Amino acid sequence: MDLIFQYESGDERSSSDSEEEEKSCSKVVKKIKIDKIDNNKVVSTADEIPDLPDDLFPESIKEELVLDNGKKRLFEHVDGNYPTYVYVKIPTSDDINAMIEEVGSIAKEHDVLEVVDDYHVSLSRVFTMREHHIDTFTSEMTTKLKNIKEFTINFETISTFVNDGQSRLFFSANVCRNVDKLNDTIKKIDQVLKQFKFPVFYETPLPHLSVNWKAIEPTDPLVINPIKDMPLKHSTKSTIVDTIYWKIGKYEFFVNLNKQ
């Protein structure tokens, strides 16, 4: 998803945390099915994971993927291919709900009326994965992320974002506290994605939680004059990031981060 005024083509707490938490955003510019992975059966990987020849798969057709939050994305559908993305779940609480209500109220003033009901912070683009990569990808993700120490984030400002297809605009709350730690996590995820030749995240990530959205045209006023780092009246308290999730088709996988 692009922040249209900045993104260009190019999608533990420790004693130092108290200093990092003072950084502002502008300065740091369902039903779940869980599969257990038997690591003993996962083959170790080289720098890149070889793919299977395309002619082993049936001819593809266009279809729309409807995500849990009601948003749609267009994919080439191939049997054995699964839409995939990596994310952090944001559980609701009184202060999160107050923030969501504030963002939603401002969004409605701009006629951005569709509501996102699956609150998360994306750590990757949405991409397609072939079935034979699932076990190895999950093993690589677990190995890469399991030693990260859990940390906290919060939300303090509002920005508008546009998706890769330039078809939808989102009102979102920006991650502020420990955004550098979240971006370090994204870098580790990108390292795994590169092994499989999957698309990596944006060159300058701006992690955010989308609250409202609408379909747009290039002439939309918010495309021409986007909102950037508008301060929230209801900035949130700490939300702990202790688990990283990735969804492959209808299946959800996760890795728990290190406790402090």
C-alpha atoms as an extended CHARMM CRD file, in Angstrom:
* protein
*
       260  EXT
         1         1  MET       CA              0.0000000000        0.0000000000        0.0000000000  PROA      1               0.0000000000
         2         2  ASP       CA              1.5030000000        3.3500000000       -0.9910000000  PROA      2               0.0000000000
         3         3  LEU       CA              1.6210000000        6.4920000000        1.0680000000  PROA      3               0.0000000000
         4         4  ILE       CA              1.1090000000        8.6730000000       -1.9660000000  PROA      4               0.0000000000
         5         5  PHE       CA              3.1540000000       11.6320000000       -0.7940000000  PROA      5               0.0000000000
         6         6  GLN       CA              6.2120000000        9.5250000000        0.0040000000  PROA      6               0.0000000000
         7         7  TYR       CA              6.2130000000        6.0040000000       -1.4010000000  PROA      7               0.0000000000
         8         8  GLU       CA              7.5780000000        5.6360000000       -4.8780000000  PROA      8               0.0000000000
         9         9  SER       CA              8.1240000000        2.6100000000       -7.0550000000  PROA      9               0.0000000000
        10        10  GLY       CA             11.4710000000        1.2370000000       -6.3440000000  PROA      10              0.0000000000
        11        11  ASP       CA              4.6600000000       -2.5100000000       -1.5480000000  PROA      11              0.0000000000
        12        12  GLU       CA             12.5900000000       -5.6440000000       24.0980000000  PROA      12              0.0000000000
        13        13  ARG       CA             12.0770000000       -3.4110000000       25.9700000000  PROA      13              0.0000000000
        14        14  SER       CA             15.5180000000       -2.2700000000       27.2270000000  PROA      14              0.0000000000
        15        15  SER       CA             16.9460000000        0.7710000000       28.9800000000  PROA      15              0.0000000000
        16        16  SER       CA             17.0100000000        2.5840000000       25.6350000000  PROA      16              0.0000000000
        17        17  ASP       CA             13.3130000000        2.0440000000       24.9450000000  PROA      17              0.0000000000
        18        18  SER       CA             12.2680000000        5.0930000000       26.9100000000  PROA      18              0.0000000000
        19        19  GLU       CA             14.2970000000        7.2770000000       24.5500000000  PROA      19              0.0000000000
        20        20  GLU       CA             12.9100000000        5.5440000000       21.4510000000  PROA      20              0.0000000000
        21        21  GLU       CA              9.3770000000        5.9990000000       22.6840000000  PROA      21              0.0000000000
        22        22  GLU       CA              9.8490000000        9.7680000000       22.5740000000  PROA      22              0.0000000000
        23        23  LYS       CA             10.3690000000        9.7070000000       18.8130000000  PROA      23              0.0000000000
        24        24  SER       CA              7.4460000000       11.0900000000       16.8320000000  PROA      24              0.0000000000
        25        25  CYS       CA              6.0790000000        9.5120000000       13.6890000000  PROA      25              0.0000000000
        26        26  SER       CA              7.0810000000       12.4480000000       11.5420000000  PROA      26              0.0000000000
        27        27  LYS       CA             10.7020000000       12.0970000000       12.6150000000  PROA      27              0.0000000000
        28        28  VAL       CA             10.8990000000        8.4080000000       11.7270000000  PROA      28              0.0000000000
        29        29  VAL       CA             10.1030000000        9.0750000000        8.3430000000  PROA      29              0.0000000000
        30        30  LYS       CA            -12.5560000000      -15.9550000000       11.5140000000  PROA      30              0.0000000000
        31        31  LYS       CA            -12.0380000000      -18.9750000000       12.1530000000  PROA      31              0.0000000000
        32        32  ILE       CA             -8.4310000000      -19.9090000000       12.2690000000  PROA      32              0.0000000000
        33        33  LYS       CA             -6.9230000000      -23.1920000000       11.1890000000  PROA      33              0.0000000000
        34        34  ILE       CA             -3.4110000000      -23.7760000000       12.5030000000  PROA      34              0.0000000000
        35        35  ASP       CA             -0.9710000000      -26.1610000000       10.8480000000  PROA      35              0.0000000000
        36        36  LYS       CA              1.9560000000      -27.4720000000       12.8910000000  PROA      36              0.0000000000
        37        37  ILE       CA              5.2040000000      -27.7450000000       10.9840000000  PROA      37              0.0000000000
        38        38  ASP       CA              7.4400000000      -30.7400000000       11.5860000000  PROA      38              0.0000000000
        39        39  ASN       CA             10.8610000000      -29.1370000000       11.2760000000  PROA      39              0.0000000000
        40        40  ASN       CA             12.4780000000      -32.5410000000       10.8860000000  PROA      40              0.0000000000
        41        41  LYS       CA             10.7810000000      -32.8630000000        7.5250000000  PROA      41              0.0000000000
        42        42  VAL       CA             11.7830000000      -29.4470000000        6.1990000000  PROA      42              0.0000000000
        43        43  VAL       CA             14.7560000000      -29.4600000000        3.8560000000  PROA      43              0.0000000000
        44        44  SER       CA             17.3370000000      -26.7680000000        4.5850000000  PROA      44              0.0000000000
        45        45  THR       CA             17.4240000000      -24.0310000000        1.9560000000  PROA      45              0.0000000000
        46        46  ALA       CA             20.1070000000      -22.3160000000       -0.0540000000  PROA      46              0.0000000000
        47        47  ASP       CA             20.1810000000      -18.5750000000       -0.7320000000  PROA      47              0.0000000000
        48        48  GLU       CA             17.2750000000      -18.9170000000       -3.1340000000  PROA      48              0.0000000000
        49        49  ILE       CA             14.4500000000      -21.4360000000       -3.1900000000  PROA      49              0.0000000000
        50        50  PRO       CA             13.9790000000      -22.9880000000       -6.6410000000  PROA      50              0.0000000000
        51        51  ASP       CA             10.4880000000      -22.8700000000       -8.0930000000  PROA      51              0.0000000000
        52        52  LEU       CA              8.7450000000      -25.5530000000      -10.0930000000  PROA      52              0.0000000000
        53        53  PRO       CA              8.3560000000      -25.0730000000      -13.8610000000  PROA      53              0.0000000000
        54        54  ASP       CA              5.2720000000      -23.1060000000      -14.8510000000  PROA      54              0.0000000000
        55        55  ASP       CA              4.1500000000      -25.8190000000      -17.2450000000  PROA      55              0.0000000000
        56        56  LEU       CA              3.4340000000      -28.0840000000      -14.2810000000  PROA      56              0.0000000000
        57        57  PHE       CA              0.5390000000      -25.8160000000      -13.3360000000  PROA      57              0.0000000000
        58        58  PRO       CA             -2.7840000000      -25.2680000000      -15.1280000000  PROA      58              0.0000000000
        59        59  GLU       CA             -3.4600000000      -22.1230000000      -17.1150000000  PROA      59              0.0000000000
        60        60  SER       CA             -4.4650000000      -19.2670000000      -14.8320000000  PROA      60              0.0000000000
        61        61  ILE       CA             -7.5880000000      -17.1570000000      -14.8070000000  PROA      61              0.0000000000
        62        62  LYS       CA             -8.3670000000      -13.8020000000      -13.2200000000  PROA      62              0.0000000000
        63        63  GLU       CA            -10.2360000000      -13.7780000000       -9.9480000000  PROA      63              0.0000000000
        64        64  GLU       CA            -10.7960000000      -11.3500000000       -7.0850000000  PROA      64              0.0000000000
        65        65  LEU       CA             -9.6260000000      -12.2220000000       -3.5910000000  PROA      65              0.0000000000
        66        66  VAL       CA            -11.8930000000      -10.9670000000       -0.8290000000  PROA      66              0.0000000000
        67        67  LEU       CA             -9.8100000000      -10.4830000000        2.3090000000  PROA      67              0.0000000000
        68        68  ASP       CA            -11.1470000000      -10.7900000000        5.8570000000  PROA      68              0.0000000000
        69        69  ASN       CA            -11.5620000000       -7.0310000000        6.0760000000  PROA      69              0.0000000000
        70        70  GLY       CA            -13.7530000000       -6.9050000000        2.9710000000  PROA      70              0.0000000000
        71        71  LYS       CA            -11.1000000000       -5.4250000000        0.6820000000  PROA      71              0.0000000000
        72        72  LYS       CA            -10.5890000000       -7.0230000000       -2.7230000000  PROA      72              0.0000000000
        73        73  ARG       CA             -7.4510000000       -7.6830000000       -4.6930000000  PROA      73              0.0000000000
        74        74  LEU       CA             -7.0820000000       -9.0710000000       -8.1900000000  PROA      74              0.0000000000
        75        75  PHE       CA             -4.9180000000      -12.1700000000       -8.5530000000  PROA      75              0.0000000000
        76        76  GLU       CA             -4.0150000000      -14.6640000000      -11.1980000000  PROA      76              0.0000000000
        77        77  HSD       CA             -5.7450000000      -17.7570000000       -9.8360000000  PROA      77              0.0000000000
        78        78  VAL       CA             -3.8560000000      -21.0010000000      -10.2480000000  PROA      78              0.0000000000
        79        79  ASP       CA             -4.7820000000      -24.2070000000       -8.4800000000  PROA      79              0.0000000000
        80        80  GLY       CA             -2.2290000000      -24.6390000000       -5.7190000000  PROA      80              0.0000000000
        81        81  ASN       CA             -1.5210000000      -20.9000000000       -5.4460000000  PROA      81              0.0000000000
        82        82  TYR       CA             -2.4170000000      -19.0770000000       -2.2220000000  PROA      82              0.0000000000
        83        83  PRO       CA             -2.5940000000      -15.3400000000       -1.4530000000  PROA      83              0.0000000000
        84        84  THR       CA             -0.2130000000      -14.6350000000        1.4170000000  PROA      84              0.0000000000
        85        85  TYR       CA              0.6830000000      -11.7360000000        3.6840000000  PROA      85              0.0000000000
        86        86  VAL       CA              2.5510000000      -11.1350000000        6.9690000000  PROA      86              0.0000000000
        87        87  TYR       CA              1.1430000000       -8.9870000000        9.7580000000  PROA      87              0.0000000000
        88        88  VAL       CA              0.7850000000       -8.0780000000       13.4220000000  PROA      88              0.0000000000
        89        89  LYS       CA             -2.6420000000       -8.3900000000       14.9990000000  PROA      89              0.0000000000
        90        90  ILE       CA             -3.9450000000       -5.3690000000       16.9140000000  PROA      90              0.0000000000
        91        91  PRO       CA             -6.3720000000       -6.5030000000       19.6310000000  PROA      91              0.0000000000
        92        92  THR       CA             -9.1110000000       -4.0570000000       20.5310000000  PROA      92              0.0000000000
        93        93  SER       CA             -9.1320000000       -2.2940000000       23.8810000000  PROA      93              0.0000000000
        94        94  ASP       CA            -10.6890000000        0.8890000000       25.2330000000  PROA      94              0.0000000000
        95        95  ASP       CA             -7.9140000000        3.1390000000       23.9470000000  PROA      95              0.0000000000
        96        96  ILE       CA             -7.6440000000        1.3200000000       20.5950000000  PROA      96              0.0000000000
        97        97  ASN       CA            -11.4120000000        1.6270000000       20.1730000000  PROA      97              0.0000000000
        98        98  ALA       CA            -11.2520000000        5.3490000000       21.0010000000  PROA      98              0.0000000000
        99        99  MET       CA             -8.5290000000        5.8100000000       18.3950000000  PROA      99              0.0000000000
       100       100  ILE       CA            -10.4900000000        3.8400000000       15.7970000000  PROA      100             0.0000000000
       101       101  GLU       CA            -13.5720000000        5.9340000000       16.4930000000  PROA      101             0.0000000000
       102       102  GLU       CA            -11.5910000000        9.1520000000       16.0430000000  PROA      102             0.0000000000
       103       103  VAL       CA             -9.9880000000        8.0220000000       12.7800000000  PROA      103             0.0000000000
       104       104  GLY       CA            -13.3620000000        6.7970000000       11.5300000000  PROA      104             0.0000000000
       105       105  SER       CA            -15.0070000000       10.1130000000       12.3540000000  PROA      105             0.0000000000
       106       106  ILE       CA            -12.3970000000       12.0840000000       10.4050000000  PROA      106             0.0000000000
       107       107  ALA       CA            -12.6020000000        9.5990000000        7.5230000000  PROA      107             0.0000000000
       108       108  LYS       CA            -16.3650000000       10.0560000000        7.3060000000  PROA      108             0.0000000000
       109       109  GLU       CA            -15.8870000000       13.8180000000        7.0360000000  PROA      109             0.0000000000
       110       110  HSD       CA            -14.0390000000       13.0250000000        3.7920000000  PROA      110             0.0000000000
       111       111  ASP       CA            -16.6750000000       10.5010000000        2.6280000000  PROA      111             0.0000000000
       112       112  VAL       CA            -14.3820000000        7.5380000000        3.3090000000  PROA      112             0.0000000000
       113       113  LEU       CA            -17.1060000000        5.3110000000        4.6790000000  PROA      113             0.0000000000
       114       114  GLU       CA            -16.1410000000        1.6550000000        4.2690000000  PROA      114             0.0000000000
       115       115  VAL       CA            -15.0310000000        0.1440000000        7.5810000000  PROA      115             0.0000000000
       116       116  VAL       CA            -12.0990000000       -2.2250000000        8.0790000000  PROA      116             0.0000000000
       117       117  ASP       CA            -13.0190000000       -4.8400000000       10.6750000000  PROA      117             0.0000000000
       118       118  ASP       CA             -9.7650000000       -6.8250000000       10.7610000000  PROA      118             0.0000000000
       119       119  TYR       CA             -7.2950000000       -4.6410000000       12.6250000000  PROA      119             0.0000000000
       120       120  HSD       CA             -3.6820000000       -5.4060000000       11.8420000000  PROA      120             0.0000000000
       121       121  VAL       CA             -0.4060000000       -3.8220000000       10.7730000000  PROA      121             0.0000000000
       122       122  SER       CA              0.8840000000       -5.2880000000        7.5190000000  PROA      122             0.0000000000
       123       123  LEU       CA              4.5370000000       -6.3290000000        7.4050000000  PROA      123             0.0000000000
       124       124  SER       CA              4.5050000000       -7.4460000000        3.7710000000  PROA      124             0.0000000000
       125       125  ARG       CA              2.6710000000       -6.9100000000        0.5320000000  PROA      125             0.0000000000
       126       126  VAL       CA              0.0600000000       -9.4610000000       -0.4880000000  PROA      126             0.0000000000
       127       127  PHE       CA              1.6560000000      -12.0390000000       -2.7870000000  PROA      127             0.0000000000
       128       128  THR       CA              0.8730000000      -15.5190000000       -4.0880000000  PROA      128             0.0000000000
       129       129  MET       CA              2.5920000000      -18.6660000000       -2.8420000000  PROA      129             0.0000000000
       130       130  ARG       CA              2.6000000000      -22.1110000000       -4.3940000000  PROA      130             0.0000000000
       131       131  GLU       CA              1.6220000000      -25.0180000000       -2.1950000000  PROA      131             0.0000000000
       132       132  HSD       CA              5.0000000000      -26.7320000000       -2.3070000000  PROA      132             0.0000000000
       133       133  HSD       CA              6.6230000000      -23.6600000000       -0.6940000000  PROA      133             0.0000000000
       134       134  ILE       CA              4.3930000000      -23.4950000000        2.3960000000  PROA      134             0.0000000000
       135       135  ASP       CA              6.3280000000      -25.7820000000        4.7510000000  PROA      135             0.0000000000
       136       136  THR       CA              9.7420000000      -24.4230000000        3.8280000000  PROA      136             0.0000000000
       137       137  PHE       CA              8.5710000000      -20.8100000000        3.9510000000  PROA      137             0.0000000000
       138       138  THR       CA              7.0850000000      -21.3500000000        7.4100000000  PROA      138             0.0000000000
       139       139  SER       CA             10.2900000000      -22.9760000000        8.6340000000  PROA      139             0.0000000000
       140       140  GLU       CA             12.4020000000      -20.1090000000        7.2850000000  PROA      140             0.0000000000
       141       141  MET       CA             10.1020000000      -17.4860000000        8.8330000000  PROA      141             0.0000000000
       142       142  THR       CA             10.2230000000      -19.2120000000       12.2120000000  PROA      142             0.0000000000
       143       143  THR       CA             14.0110000000      -19.4600000000       12.1400000000  PROA      143             0.0000000000
       144       144  LYS       CA             14.4370000000      -15.8330000000       11.1000000000  PROA      144             0.0000000000
       145       145  LEU       CA             11.9710000000      -14.2780000000       13.5730000000  PROA      145             0.0000000000
       146       146  LYS       CA             11.9740000000      -16.4320000000       16.7070000000  PROA      146             0.0000000000
       147       147  ASN       CA             14.9330000000      -14.6430000000       18.3380000000  PROA      147             0.0000000000
       148       148  ILE       CA             13.4490000000      -11.1540000000       18.0240000000  PROA      148             0.0000000000
       149       149  LYS       CA             12.5760000000       -9.7490000000       21.4270000000  PROA      149             0.0000000000
       150       150  GLU       CA              8.9780000000       -8.6590000000       21.8970000000  PROA      150             0.0000000000
       151       151  PHE       CA              8.3500000000       -4.9110000000       22.0040000000  PROA      151             0.0000000000
       152       152  THR       CA              5.5270000000       -2.3930000000       22.1900000000  PROA      152             0.0000000000
       153       153  ILE       CA              4.0530000000        0.0420000000       19.6810000000  PROA      153             0.0000000000
       154       154  ASN       CA              1.4560000000        2.7790000000       19.7750000000  PROA      154             0.0000000000
       155       155  PHE       CA             -0.4760000000        5.0020000000       17.3700000000  PROA      155             0.0000000000
       156       156  GLU       CA             -0.2890000000        8.7990000000       17.4980000000  PROA      156             0.0000000000
       157       157  THR       CA             -1.0460000000       10.2500000000       14.0640000000  PROA      157             0.0000000000
       158       158  ILE       CA             -3.2820000000        9.8050000000       11.0000000000  PROA      158             0.0000000000
       159       159  SER       CA             -2.2490000000        9.5410000000        7.3420000000  PROA      159             0.0000000000
       160       160  THR       CA             -3.9770000000        8.5450000000        4.1140000000  PROA      160             0.0000000000
       161       161  PHE       CA             -2.5600000000        5.7370000000        1.9820000000  PROA      161             0.0000000000
       162       162  VAL       CA             -3.2710000000        4.4230000000       -1.5160000000  PROA      162             0.0000000000
       163       163  ASN       CA             -2.9550000000        0.7580000000       -2.4870000000  PROA      163             0.0000000000
       164       164  ASP       CA             -0.5690000000       -0.5840000000       -5.1230000000  PROA      164             0.0000000000
       165       165  GLY       CA             -3.3420000000       -0.6850000000       -7.7030000000  PROA      165             0.0000000000
       166       166  GLN       CA             -4.1710000000        2.9890000000       -7.1030000000  PROA      166             0.0000000000
       167       167  SER       CA             -7.8060000000        1.9620000000       -6.7380000000  PROA      167             0.0000000000
       168       168  ARG       CA             -8.4380000000        2.3850000000       -3.0030000000  PROA      168             0.0000000000
       169       169  LEU       CA             -7.6100000000        4.9880000000       -0.3950000000  PROA      169             0.0000000000
       170       170  PHE       CA             -7.2710000000        4.2540000000        3.3160000000  PROA      170             0.0000000000
       171       171  PHE       CA             -7.5030000000        6.3400000000        6.4690000000  PROA      171             0.0000000000
       172       172  SER       CA             -4.9050000000        4.8800000000        8.8110000000  PROA      172             0.0000000000
       173       173  ALA       CA             -3.2710000000        5.3630000000       12.1990000000  PROA      173             0.0000000000
       174       174  ASN       CA              0.5260000000        5.4270000000       12.0600000000  PROA      174             0.0000000000
       175       175  VAL       CA              2.7610000000        3.3150000000       14.2750000000  PROA      175             0.0000000000
       176       176  CYS       CA              4.9820000000        5.6860000000       16.2790000000  PROA      176             0.0000000000
       177       177  ARG       CA              6.6420000000        4.0710000000       19.2650000000  PROA      177             0.0000000000
       178       178  ASN       CA              9.3660000000        1.5940000000       18.3210000000  PROA      178             0.0000000000
       179       179  VAL       CA              8.6640000000        1.9650000000       14.6210000000  PROA      179             0.0000000000
       180       180  ASP       CA             12.3790000000        1.2650000000       14.1070000000  PROA      180             0.0000000000
       181       181  LYS       CA             11.9970000000       -2.1570000000       15.7420000000  PROA      181             0.0000000000
       182       182  LEU       CA              8.9970000000       -2.9190000000       13.5640000000  PROA      182             0.0000000000
       183       183  ASN       CA             10.9830000000       -1.9130000000       10.4900000000  PROA      183             0.0000000000
       184       184  ASP       CA             13.8720000000       -4.1470000000       11.5920000000  PROA      184             0.0000000000
       185       185  THR       CA             11.3610000000       -7.0010000000       11.7360000000  PROA      185             0.0000000000
       186       186  ILE       CA             10.2030000000       -6.1330000000        8.2230000000  PROA      186             0.0000000000
       187       187  LYS       CA             13.8130000000       -6.3330000000        7.0110000000  PROA      187             0.0000000000
       188       188  LYS       CA             14.1210000000       -9.8660000000        8.3890000000  PROA      188             0.0000000000
       189       189  ILE       CA             10.8640000000      -10.8380000000        6.6890000000  PROA      189             0.0000000000
       190       190  ASP       CA             12.1500000000       -9.3470000000        3.4320000000  PROA      190             0.0000000000
       191       191  GLN       CA             15.2380000000      -11.5570000000        3.7000000000  PROA      191             0.0000000000
       192       192  VAL       CA             12.9980000000      -14.6240000000        3.7090000000  PROA      192             0.0000000000
       193       193  LEU       CA             10.8680000000      -13.2740000000        0.8610000000  PROA      193             0.0000000000
       194       194  LYS       CA             13.9590000000      -12.7360000000       -1.2850000000  PROA      194             0.0000000000
       195       195  GLN       CA             14.9300000000      -16.4000000000       -0.9100000000  PROA      195             0.0000000000
       196       196  PHE       CA             11.6570000000      -17.3620000000       -2.5560000000  PROA      196             0.0000000000
       197       197  LYS       CA             11.7380000000      -14.4770000000       -5.0630000000  PROA      197             0.0000000000
       198       198  PHE       CA              8.5680000000      -13.0490000000       -3.5230000000  PROA      198             0.0000000000
       199       199  PRO       CA              8.0680000000       -9.2630000000       -3.6200000000  PROA      199             0.0000000000
       200       200  VAL       CA              9.5670000000       -7.4550000000       -0.6490000000  PROA      200             0.0000000000
       201       201  PHE       CA              7.9460000000       -4.6130000000        1.2880000000  PROA      201             0.0000000000
       202       202  TYR       CA              8.3160000000       -0.9270000000        0.4430000000  PROA      202             0.0000000000
       203       203  GLU       CA             11.7760000000        0.6200000000        0.4660000000  PROA      203             0.0000000000
       204       204  THR       CA             10.7150000000        3.0890000000        3.1630000000  PROA      204             0.0000000000
       205       205  PRO       CA              8.1050000000        1.2720000000        5.2660000000  PROA      205             0.0000000000
       206       206  LEU       CA              5.4960000000        3.3410000000        7.0870000000  PROA      206             0.0000000000
       207       207  PRO       CA              3.7070000000        0.7890000000        9.2920000000  PROA      207             0.0000000000
       208       208  HSD       CA              0.0890000000        1.6670000000        9.9250000000  PROA      208             0.0000000000
       209       209  LEU       CA             -3.3160000000        0.3250000000       10.8960000000  PROA      209             0.0000000000
       210       210  SER       CA             -6.0590000000        0.9660000000        8.3290000000  PROA      210             0.0000000000
       211       211  VAL       CA             -9.4690000000        1.9200000000        9.7150000000  PROA      211             0.0000000000
       212       212  ASN       CA            -11.6160000000        3.1650000000        6.7960000000  PROA      212             0.0000000000
       213       213  TRP       CA            -11.3370000000        2.9360000000        3.0220000000  PROA      213             0.0000000000
       214       214  LYS       CA            -13.0510000000        3.8320000000       -0.2470000000  PROA      214             0.0000000000
       215       215  ALA       CA            -12.6470000000        3.2850000000       -3.9770000000  PROA      215             0.0000000000
       216       216  ILE       CA            -10.9690000000        6.2380000000       -5.6810000000  PROA      216             0.0000000000
       217       217  GLU       CA            -10.1580000000        7.9120000000       -8.9720000000  PROA      217             0.0000000000
       218       218  PRO       CA             -6.8610000000        9.7110000000       -9.6930000000  PROA      218             0.0000000000
       219       219  THR       CA             -8.6640000000       13.0430000000       -9.3470000000  PROA      219             0.0000000000
       220       220  ASP       CA             -9.8290000000       12.3730000000       -5.7970000000  PROA      220             0.0000000000
       221       221  PRO       CA             -8.9550000000       15.3630000000       -3.5500000000  PROA      221             0.0000000000
       222       222  LEU       CA             -7.2110000000       13.0860000000       -1.0340000000  PROA      222             0.0000000000
       223       223  VAL       CA             -5.0210000000       11.6950000000       -3.8070000000  PROA      223             0.0000000000
       224       224  ILE       CA             -3.9950000000       15.1960000000       -4.8270000000  PROA      224             0.0000000000
       225       225  ASN       CA             -3.6570000000       16.4840000000       -1.2500000000  PROA      225             0.0000000000
       226       226  PRO       CA             -3.1300000000       13.5210000000        1.0870000000  PROA      226             0.0000000000
       227       227  ILE       CA             -3.2630000000       13.7510000000        4.8510000000  PROA      227             0.0000000000
       228       228  LYS       CA              0.1260000000       13.3050000000        6.5090000000  PROA      228             0.0000000000
       229       229  ASP       CA              0.8200000000       12.7770000000       10.2140000000  PROA      229             0.0000000000
       230       230  MET       CA             -2.2750000000       14.5230000000       11.5570000000  PROA      230             0.0000000000
       231       231  PRO       CA             -2.0080000000       14.2760000000       15.3730000000  PROA      231             0.0000000000
       232       232  LEU       CA             -4.5580000000       12.0700000000       17.0970000000  PROA      232             0.0000000000
       233       233  LYS       CA             -6.4160000000       13.4000000000       20.1200000000  PROA      233             0.0000000000
       234       234  HSD       CA             -6.6610000000        9.8190000000       21.3730000000  PROA      234             0.0000000000
       235       235  SER       CA             -3.1300000000        8.4950000000       20.9700000000  PROA      235             0.0000000000
       236       236  THR       CA             -3.0150000000        4.9330000000       22.1890000000  PROA      236             0.0000000000
       237       237  LYS       CA             -1.2310000000        3.2610000000       25.0490000000  PROA      237             0.0000000000
       238       238  SER       CA              1.2700000000        0.4760000000       24.5010000000  PROA      238             0.0000000000
       239       239  THR       CA              0.2590000000       -2.4960000000       22.3590000000  PROA      239             0.0000000000
       240       240  ILE       CA              2.6390000000       -5.4050000000       22.7520000000  PROA      240             0.0000000000
       241       241  VAL       CA              4.0550000000       -7.0970000000       19.6670000000  PROA      241             0.0000000000
       242       242  ASP       CA              4.8190000000      -10.6250000000       20.8220000000  PROA      242             0.0000000000
       243       243  THR       CA              3.6680000000      -12.6660000000       17.8090000000  PROA      243             0.0000000000
       244       244  ILE       CA              4.1510000000      -12.3540000000       14.0510000000  PROA      244             0.0000000000
       245       245  TYR       CA              1.4670000000      -13.9330000000       11.8500000000  PROA      245             0.0000000000
       246       246  TRP       CA              1.3190000000      -14.9080000000        8.2050000000  PROA      246             0.0000000000
       247       247  LYS       CA             -1.7850000000      -16.0590000000        6.4080000000  PROA      247             0.0000000000
       248       248  ILE       CA             -1.5340000000      -18.4230000000        3.4520000000  PROA      248             0.0000000000
       249       249  GLY       CA             -4.9320000000      -18.8460000000        1.8370000000  PROA      249             0.0000000000
       250       250  LYS       CA             -7.3020000000      -19.7070000000        4.6940000000  PROA      250             0.0000000000
       251       251  TYR       CA             -4.5380000000      -21.0140000000        6.9490000000  PROA      251             0.0000000000
       252       252  GLU       CA             -2.8510000000      -18.8980000000        9.5900000000  PROA      252             0.0000000000
       253       253  PHE       CA              0.6580000000      -19.4890000000       10.9260000000  PROA      253             0.0000000000
       254       254  PHE       CA              2.6010000000      -17.6430000000       13.5980000000  PROA      254             0.0000000000
       255       255  VAL       CA              5.8460000000      -17.4050000000       15.5200000000  PROA      255             0.0000000000
       256       256  ASN       CA              6.0820000000      -16.1680000000       19.0980000000  PROA      256             0.0000000000
       257       257  LEU       CA              8.7890000000      -13.6050000000       19.7860000000  PROA      257             0.0000000000
       258       258  ASN       CA             11.2120000000      -13.8130000000       22.6930000000  PROA      258             0.0000000000
       259       259  LYS       CA              9.8910000000      -12.7420000000       26.0830000000  PROA      259             0.0000000000
       260       260  GLN       CA             11.7070000000       -9.9370000000       27.8570000000  PROA      260             0.0000000000
